[in-house]
Amino acid sequence: MTGRKVFTGAAVILLIGASGCAREPERQWYKIGKPYTTAEFTRDVAECTKGGTLDADCMRARGWVDVSPDLPTPTPEPQRPPGKSGY
């Protein structure tokens, strides 16, 4: 394989990987205290999708609540007693 082909292949893989990381995380939807069917959900998603993007406000107007994964709690830095160095 020539160096140019290797470089091109690596660039393509890098771009595909970067585009996957840039997407918004997938949301999950449900209705609080109301039974619903898969058909109802599928219909509402289809009607609230415009240009390949799901309109969250449209889904909320139809009674759906989005469930986003919790963000991890940042770990606080350990506190050192005053006057003590770590070395």
Contact map, one row per residue, 1 for C-alpha under 8 A:
111011000000000000000000000000000000000000000000000000000000000000000000000000000000000
111111000000000000000000000000000000000000000000000000000000000000000000000000000000000
111111100000000000000000000000000000000000000000000000000000000000000000000000000000000
011111110000000000000000000000000000000000000000000000000000000000000000000000000000000
111111111000000000000000000000000000000000000000000000000000000000000000000000000000000
111111111100000000000000000000000000000000000000000000000000000000000000000000000000000
001111111110000000000000000000000000000000000000000000000000000000000000000000000000000
000111111111000000000000000000000000000000000000000000000000000000000000000000000000000
000011111111100000000000000000000000000000000000000000000000000000000000000000000000000
000001111111110000000000000000000000000000000000000000000000000000000000000000000000000
000000111111111000000000000000000000000000000000000000000000000000000000000000000000000
000000011111111100000000000000000000000000000000000000000000000000000000000000000000000
000000001111111110000000000000000000000000000000000000000000000000000000000000000000000
000000000111111111000000000000000000000000000000000000000000000000000000000000000000000
000000000011111111100000000000000000000000000000000000000000000000000000000000000000000
000000000001111111110000000000000000000000000000000000000000000000000000000000000000000
000000000000111111111000000000000000000000000000000000000000000000000000000000000000000
000000000000011111111100000000000000000000000000000000000000000000000000000000000000000
000000000000001111111110000000000000000000000000000000000000000000000000000000000000000
000000000000000111111110000000000000000000000000000000000000000000000000000000000000000
000000000000000011111110000000000000000000000000000000000000000000000000000000000000000
000000000000000001111111000000000000000000000000000000000000000000000000000000000000000
000000000000000000111111100000000000000000000000000000000000000000000000000000000000000
000000000000000000000111110000000000000000000000000000000000000000000000000000000000000
000000000000000000000011111000000000000000000000000000000000000000000000000000000000000
000000000000000000000001111100000000000000000000000000000000000000000000000000000000000
000000000000000000000000111110000000000000000000000000000000000001110000000000000000000
000000000000000000000000011111000000000000000000000000000000000001110000000000000000000
000000000000000000000000001111100000000000000000000000000000000111100000000000000000000
000000000000000000000000000111110000000000000000000000000000000111100000000000000000000
000000000000000000000000000011111111000000000000000000000000001110000000000000000000000
000000000000000000000000000001111100000000000000000000000000000110000000000000000000000
000000000000000000000000000000111110000000000000000000000000000000000000000000000000000
000000000000000000000000000000111111000000000000000000000000000000000000000000000000000
000000000000000000000000000000101111100000000000000000000000000000000000000000000000000
000000000000000000000000000000100111110110000000000000000000000000000000000000000000000
000000000000000000000000000000000011111110000000000000000000000000000000000000000000000
000000000000000000000000000000000001111111000000000000000000000000000000000000000000000
000000000000000000000000000000000000111111100000000000000000000000000000000000000000000
000000000000000000000000000000000001111111110000000000000000000000000000000000000000000
000000000000000000000000000000000001111111111000000000000000000000000000000000000000000
000000000000000000000000000000000000011111111100000000000000000000000000000000000000000
000000000000000000000000000000000000001111111110000000000000000000000000000000000000000
000000000000000000000000000000000000000111111111000000000010010000000000000000000000000
000000000000000000000000000000000000000011111111100001000010000000000000000000000000000
000000000000000000000000000000000000000001111111100000000000000000000000000000000000000
000000000000000000000000000000000000000000111111110000000000000000000000000000000000000
000000000000000000000000000000000000000000011111110001110110000000000000000000000000000
000000000000000000000000000000000000000000001111111111100000000000000000000000000000000
000000000000000000000000000000000000000000000011111111100000000000000000000000000000000
000000000000000000000000000000000000000000000000111110000000000000000000000000000000000
000000000000000000000000000000000000000000000000111111000000000000000000000000000000000
000000000000000000000000000000000000000000000000111111100000000000000000000000000000000
000000000000000000000000000000000000000000001001110111110000000000000000000000000000000
000000000000000000000000000000000000000000000001110011111110000000000000000000000000000
000000000000000000000000000000000000000000000001000001111111000000000000000000000000000
000000000000000000000000000000000000000000000000000000111111100000000000000000000000000
000000000000000000000000000000000000000000000001000000111111110000000000000000000000000
000000000000000000000000000000000000000000011001000000111111111110000000000000000000000
000000000000000000000000000000000000000000000000000000011111111111000000000000000000000
000000000000000000000000000000000000000000000000000000001111111100000000000000000000000
000000000000000000000000000000000000000000010000000000000111111100000000000000000000000
000000000000000000000000000000100000000000000000000000000011111110000000000000000000000
000000000000000000000000000011110000000000000000000000000011111111000000000000000000000
000000000000000000000000000011110000000000000000000000000011001111100000000000000000000
000000000000000000000000001111000000000000000000000000000001000111110000000000000000000
000000000000000000000000001111000000000000000000000000000000000011111000000000000000000
000000000000000000000000001100000000000000000000000000000000000001111100000000000000000
000000000000000000000000000000000000000000000000000000000000000000111110000000000000000
000000000000000000000000000000000000000000000000000000000000000000011111000000000000000
000000000000000000000000000000000000000000000000000000000000000000001111100000000000000
000000000000000000000000000000000000000000000000000000000000000000000111110000000000000
000000000000000000000000000000000000000000000000000000000000000000000011111000000000000
000000000000000000000000000000000000000000000000000000000000000000000001111100000000000
000000000000000000000000000000000000000000000000000000000000000000000000111110000000000
000000000000000000000000000000000000000000000000000000000000000000000000011111000000000
000000000000000000000000000000000000000000000000000000000000000000000000001111100000000
000000000000000000000000000000000000000000000000000000000000000000000000000111110000000
000000000000000000000000000000000000000000000000000000000000000000000000000011111000000
000000000000000000000000000000000000000000000000000000000000000000000000000001111101100
000000000000000000000000000000000000000000000000000000000000000000000000000000111111000
000000000000000000000000000000000000000000000000000000000000000000000000000000011111000
000000000000000000000000000000000000000000000000000000000000000000000000000000001111100
000000000000000000000000000000000000000000000000000000000000000000000000000000011111110
000000000000000000000000000000000000000000000000000000000000000000000000000000010011111
000000000000000000000000000000000000000000000000000000000000000000000000000000000001111
000000000000000000000000000000000000000000000000000000000000000000000000000000000000111
